[in-house]
Amino acid sequence: MSTSIGNFISRSVFLLCFIVIVAIVAGIGMPASAEGNSHPFITMWGSNGSGDGEFARPTSIAVNASDYVHVADTKNNRIQIFNSAGDYLTQWGSTGSGNGQFNQPGGIAVNESDYVYVADTQNNRIQIFNSAGDYLTQWGSTGSGNGQFNQPGGIAVNESGYVYIADTYNNRIQVFTPYGLFVKKWGSKGSGNGQFNQPGDIAVDKNGSVYVADTQNNRIQKFTSSGTYIKKWGSYGSGNKQFQYPHGIAADPNGYVYVADKGNARILEFTSSGAYVTWWGRYGSNKNMFKAPMGVAVSASGFIYVADSGNSRIQKFAPSTFR
């Protein structure tokens, strides 16, 4: 009997050790945190429709110094403005090609003077408005020359007021003065350093570094303010430094970079050098869940806003609880 008991105990200990080892191995490579653990969910607003505070495929989002949230309500061909709690404030725009009209606006940015820049994607132009939504000016036309566009997507403004455009189907970045004078461009179609395959969005950090969501290449590329290549990270997949068609990108005041990983229905966070920090989200319609997130923005105080395009809503998350 003692031998049987001893064999039973030995087998039990072996089984327990095996389970522990399997659990440890299974945990290797899992994200450090997910489901909003490091960036707690705060609130969300919006639903599918065309009324005030409703959306049809919101694609891009920007936050000004007063924490007003500007949303490119793409399929409704308008811009909507909210306060930081999600209360509706105002809107402007309609379908068309006239001044102040849009054809699927896909990018939005706000400069330090509170001027609003909109990438009017299907009209192949950039429009500028004041904070009240009054039309100021525009530039751009269809083509591949300097100052021309082929479905421009992301737009960013640096601290000096220069405007950076992800000229998506021309596979390049263009830079302009605050009122649209062409400055420079870089990029061509491909997968080499400094090349692009349908870049979807662009961000500029407080030091002037430029980050591009190189969507179809499933990577992020980083450049100096003048377009000199610095580094890249990412590949196709669902791992910690992988993407499935990253579309939105933003840089916060502390140098962290956030990516809207559209196909993986999540947000990833990196350092400015591309080191993985965390991720959160998965496919669905509950809080902390996304369907094709397309845009991401960070306020001056570190709050993160996501254009949850497939769910026709905006979600807001807190700054990191680990910093």
C-alpha positions as CSV (number, residue, x, y, z in Angstrom):
1,M,0.0,0.0,0.0
2,S,2.8,2.4,0.8
3,T,4.3,1.8,-2.6
4,S,1.0,2.6,-4.3
5,I,0.6,5.8,-2.3
6,G,4.2,6.7,-3.2
7,N,3.6,6.1,-6.9
8,F,0.4,8.2,-6.7
9,I,2.2,11.1,-5.0
10,S,5.0,10.9,-7.6
11,R,2.6,11.0,-10.5
12,S,0.6,13.8,-8.9
13,V,3.8,15.9,-8.4
14,F,4.9,15.2,-12.0
15,L,1.5,16.2,-13.3
16,L,1.5,19.4,-11.3
17,C,4.9,20.3,-12.5
18,F,3.9,19.6,-16.1
19,I,0.9,21.9,-15.8
20,V,3.0,24.7,-14.4
21,I,5.6,24.4,-17.1
22,V,2.9,24.4,-19.8
23,A,1.3,27.5,-18.3
24,I,4.6,29.3,-18.2
25,V,5.5,28.4,-21.8
26,A,2.0,29.4,-23.0
27,G,2.5,32.8,-21.4
28,I,5.7,33.5,-23.2
29,G,5.1,36.0,-26.0
30,M,1.7,37.1,-24.6
31,P,1.3,40.8,-24.4
32,A,2.3,42.5,-21.2
33,S,-1.2,43.8,-20.7
34,A,-4.4,43.9,-22.7
35,E,-8.0,44.8,-22.5
36,G,-7.3,48.3,-21.2
37,N,-5.4,47.3,-18.1
38,S,-2.8,50.0,-18.5
39,H,-5.1,52.6,-20.1
40,P,-8.4,52.3,-18.3
41,F,-11.6,52.9,-20.3
42,I,-13.3,56.2,-19.4
43,T,-16.2,56.7,-21.8
44,M,-17.5,56.3,-25.3
45,W,-20.1,58.0,-27.5
46,G,-21.7,57.7,-30.9
47,S,-23.8,55.3,-32.9
48,N,-24.4,54.8,-36.6
49,G,-26.4,57.5,-38.2
50,S,-26.3,61.1,-39.5
51,G,-27.8,63.0,-36.5
52,D,-25.8,65.2,-34.1
53,G,-23.2,63.0,-32.3
54,E,-23.8,60.1,-34.7
55,F,-21.2,58.8,-37.1
56,A,-20.8,56.9,-40.4
57,R,-17.3,55.4,-40.5
58,P,-15.4,58.1,-38.5
59,T,-11.8,57.8,-39.8
60,S,-9.6,60.4,-38.1
61,I,-9.6,62.3,-34.8
62,A,-7.7,65.3,-33.3
63,V,-7.7,67.1,-30.0
64,N,-6.9,70.8,-29.5
65,A,-5.4,72.6,-26.5
66,S,-8.8,73.1,-25.0
67,D,-9.5,69.3,-25.1
68,Y,-12.1,69.7,-27.8
69,V,-12.4,66.5,-29.9
70,H,-12.5,67.0,-33.7
71,V,-13.8,64.0,-35.7
72,A,-13.7,63.4,-39.4
73,D,-17.1,61.8,-39.9
74,T,-16.0,60.4,-43.2
75,K,-19.1,58.9,-44.8
76,N,-21.3,61.7,-43.5
77,N,-18.9,64.2,-45.2
78,R,-18.6,66.5,-42.2
79,I,-16.6,67.5,-39.2
80,Q,-18.1,67.1,-35.7
81,I,-16.7,68.7,-32.5
82,F,-17.2,67.5,-28.9
83,N,-15.9,68.4,-25.5
84,S,-13.7,65.9,-23.7
85,A,-16.7,64.2,-22.1
86,G,-18.2,63.5,-25.5
87,D,-20.9,66.2,-25.4
88,Y,-21.8,67.4,-28.9
89,L,-20.9,71.0,-29.6
90,T,-21.1,71.7,-33.3
91,Q,-20.5,70.5,-36.9
92,W,-19.8,71.7,-40.4
93,G,-19.6,70.3,-43.9
94,S,-21.8,68.6,-46.5
95,T,-21.3,66.4,-49.5
96,G,-19.7,68.2,-52.5
97,S,-16.6,69.8,-53.9
98,G,-17.3,73.5,-53.0
99,N,-15.6,75.4,-50.3
100,G,-16.3,73.8,-46.9
101,Q,-17.8,70.7,-48.5
102,F,-16.2,67.2,-48.5
103,N,-15.9,64.0,-50.3
104,Q,-15.0,61.4,-47.6
105,P,-12.6,63.4,-45.4
106,G,-10.0,61.0,-44.1
107,G,-7.6,63.1,-42.0
108,I,-7.8,65.9,-39.5
109,A,-5.4,68.0,-37.4
110,V,-5.5,71.2,-35.3
111,N,-2.6,73.6,-35.0
112,E,-1.6,75.8,-32.0
113,S,-3.7,78.7,-33.4
114,D,-6.7,76.4,-33.4
115,Y,-6.9,76.2,-37.2
116,V,-8.4,72.9,-38.4
117,Y,-6.8,71.1,-41.3
118,V,-8.8,68.5,-43.1
119,A,-7.6,66.0,-45.7
120,D,-10.5,66.0,-48.1
121,T,-9.6,62.6,-49.4
122,Q,-11.7,62.0,-52.5
123,N,-11.5,65.7,-53.5
124,N,-7.7,65.4,-53.4
125,R,-7.2,68.6,-51.5
126,I,-6.5,70.1,-48.0
127,Q,-9.0,72.6,-46.5
128,I,-8.4,74.9,-43.6
129,F,-11.0,76.2,-41.2
130,N,-11.0,78.4,-38.1
131,S,-12.2,77.0,-34.7
132,A,-15.8,78.0,-35.5
133,G,-15.7,76.0,-38.8
134,D,-15.5,79.0,-41.1
135,Y,-13.8,78.2,-44.3
136,L,-10.4,79.9,-44.8
137,T,-8.5,78.4,-47.8
138,Q,-7.5,75.2,-49.6
139,W,-4.9,73.7,-51.8
140,G,-4.4,70.6,-53.9
141,S,-5.7,68.9,-57.0
142,T,-5.6,65.4,-58.5
143,G,-2.2,64.3,-59.7
144,S,1.3,63.3,-58.7
145,G,3.1,66.7,-59.0
146,N,4.2,68.9,-56.1
147,G,1.2,69.9,-54.1
148,Q,-1.1,67.4,-55.9
149,F,-2.6,64.4,-54.2
150,N,-4.0,60.9,-54.9
151,Q,-6.4,60.3,-52.0
152,P,-4.5,62.0,-49.1
153,G,-5.2,60.4,-45.8
154,G,-3.4,61.3,-42.6
155,I,-2.4,64.9,-41.7
156,A,-0.2,66.3,-38.9
157,V,1.0,69.8,-37.9
158,N,4.3,70.3,-36.1
159,E,5.0,73.0,-33.5
160,S,6.4,75.3,-36.2
161,G,3.1,75.0,-38.1
162,Y,4.4,73.0,-41.0
163,V,1.8,70.6,-42.4
164,Y,2.7,66.9,-43.1
165,I,0.4,64.9,-45.4
166,A,0.3,61.2,-46.0
167,D,-0.4,61.2,-49.8
168,T,-1.6,57.7,-49.7
169,Y,-1.9,56.5,-53.2
170,N,1.1,58.5,-54.4
171,N,3.0,56.6,-51.7
172,R,4.8,59.6,-50.4
173,I,4.8,62.3,-47.7
174,Q,4.4,66.0,-48.6
175,V,5.3,68.9,-46.4
176,F,3.7,72.4,-46.7
177,T,3.8,75.8,-45.0
178,P,0.8,76.6,-42.8
179,Y,-1.0,78.1,-45.8
180,G,-0.2,75.4,-48.3
181,L,3.1,76.4,-50.0
182,F,4.9,73.3,-51.0
183,V,8.2,72.6,-49.1
184,K,9.3,69.1,-49.9
185,K,8.4,65.5,-50.4
186,W,9.8,62.0,-49.9
187,G,8.9,58.4,-50.6
188,S,8.0,56.1,-53.4
189,K,6.2,52.8,-53.8
190,G,8.0,49.8,-52.3
191,S,9.1,48.1,-49.1
192,G,12.6,49.5,-48.7
193,N,13.6,52.1,-46.1
194,G,11.8,55.3,-46.8
195,Q,9.4,53.7,-49.3
196,F,5.7,53.2,-48.7
197,N,2.7,51.1,-49.6
198,Q,-0.4,53.2,-49.1
199,P,0.6,55.1,-46.0
200,G,-2.6,55.8,-44.0
201,D,-1.6,58.2,-41.3
202,I,1.2,60.4,-40.0
203,A,2.2,61.9,-36.6
204,V,4.8,64.4,-35.4
205,D,6.2,64.4,-31.9
206,K,7.3,67.3,-29.7
207,N,10.9,66.9,-31.0
208,G,9.8,67.1,-34.6
209,S,10.2,63.4,-35.4
210,V,7.8,62.1,-38.0
211,Y,6.0,58.7,-37.7
212,V,4.2,57.1,-40.6
213,A,1.7,54.3,-40.5
214,D,2.9,52.4,-43.6
215,T,-0.4,50.5,-43.8
216,Q,0.0,47.9,-46.5
217,N,3.7,47.2,-45.5
218,N,2.4,46.6,-42.0
219,R,5.0,48.7,-40.3
220,I,5.8,52.0,-38.7
221,Q,8.5,54.2,-40.2
222,K,10.2,57.1,-38.3
223,F,11.9,60.1,-40.0
224,T,13.5,63.4,-39.1
225,S,11.4,66.5,-39.7
226,S,13.2,66.9,-43.1
227,G,12.4,63.3,-44.1
228,T,15.7,61.5,-43.4
229,Y,14.9,57.9,-42.6
230,I,15.7,56.8,-39.0
231,K,14.2,53.4,-38.3
232,K,11.2,51.1,-38.8
233,W,9.4,48.4,-36.9
234,G,6.6,45.9,-37.5
235,S,5.6,43.1,-39.8
236,Y,2.4,41.3,-40.6
237,G,0.8,39.3,-37.8
238,S,-0.8,39.7,-34.4
239,G,2.2,39.6,-32.1
240,N,3.4,42.5,-29.9
241,K,5.3,44.3,-32.7
242,Q,3.1,43.1,-35.6
243,F,0.2,44.7,-37.4
244,Q,-2.6,43.9,-39.7
245,Y,-3.0,47.1,-41.7
246,P,-2.1,49.8,-39.2
247,H,-4.1,52.9,-40.1
248,G,-4.0,55.5,-37.3
249,I,-1.0,56.9,-35.4
250,A,-0.4,59.5,-32.7
251,A,2.5,60.6,-30.5
252,D,1.8,61.8,-26.9
253,P,3.7,64.6,-25.0
254,N,5.9,62.0,-23.3
255,G,7.2,60.5,-26.5
256,Y,5.0,57.4,-26.6
257,V,3.5,56.3,-29.9
258,Y,0.1,54.8,-30.3
259,V,-1.0,52.8,-33.4
260,A,-4.6,51.9,-34.4
261,D,-4.0,48.3,-35.6
262,K,-7.1,48.1,-37.8
263,G,-7.1,44.4,-38.7
264,N,-6.2,43.2,-35.2
265,A,-8.9,45.5,-33.7
266,R,-6.6,46.9,-31.0
267,I,-4.4,49.8,-30.0
268,L,-0.6,49.3,-29.6
269,E,1.7,51.5,-27.6
270,F,5.5,51.9,-28.3
271,T,8.3,54.1,-27.2
272,S,9.7,56.7,-29.6
273,S,12.4,54.2,-30.6
274,G,9.9,51.5,-31.4
275,A,10.1,49.4,-28.2
276,Y,6.8,47.6,-27.5
277,V,5.0,48.8,-24.3
278,T,1.5,47.4,-24.3
279,W,-1.7,46.8,-26.2
280,W,-5.4,46.7,-25.5
281,G,-8.6,45.8,-27.3
282,R,-10.1,43.0,-29.3
283,Y,-12.8,42.6,-31.9
284,G,-16.3,43.4,-30.6
285,S,-18.7,46.2,-29.7
286,N,-18.5,46.4,-25.9
287,K,-16.2,48.9,-24.2
288,N,-12.5,48.2,-24.7
289,M,-13.4,46.4,-27.9
290,F,-13.1,47.7,-31.5
291,K,-14.2,47.1,-35.1
292,A,-11.6,48.4,-37.5
293,P,-10.2,51.3,-35.4
294,M,-9.0,53.9,-37.9
295,G,-7.8,56.9,-36.0
296,V,-6.1,57.7,-32.7
297,A,-5.3,61.0,-30.9
298,V,-3.8,62.0,-27.6
299,S,-4.6,65.1,-25.7
300,A,-2.0,67.3,-24.0
301,S,-2.8,65.6,-20.7
302,G,-2.4,62.2,-22.1
303,F,-5.9,61.0,-22.7
304,I,-6.3,58.7,-25.7
305,Y,-9.2,59.0,-28.1
306,V,-9.9,56.3,-30.7
307,A,-12.1,56.6,-33.8
308,D,-13.7,53.1,-33.6
309,S,-14.8,53.2,-37.2
310,G,-16.7,50.0,-37.6
311,N,-18.7,50.7,-34.4
312,S,-19.4,54.3,-35.5
313,R,-18.2,55.7,-32.2
314,I,-15.4,57.3,-30.2
315,Q,-13.8,55.7,-27.2
316,K,-11.7,57.5,-24.6
317,F,-9.0,56.0,-22.4
318,A,-7.0,57.3,-19.5
319,P,-3.2,57.9,-19.5
320,S,-1.1,54.9,-18.5
321,T,-1.5,53.7,-14.9
322,F,2.1,52.5,-15.0
323,R,3.7,55.9,-15.4
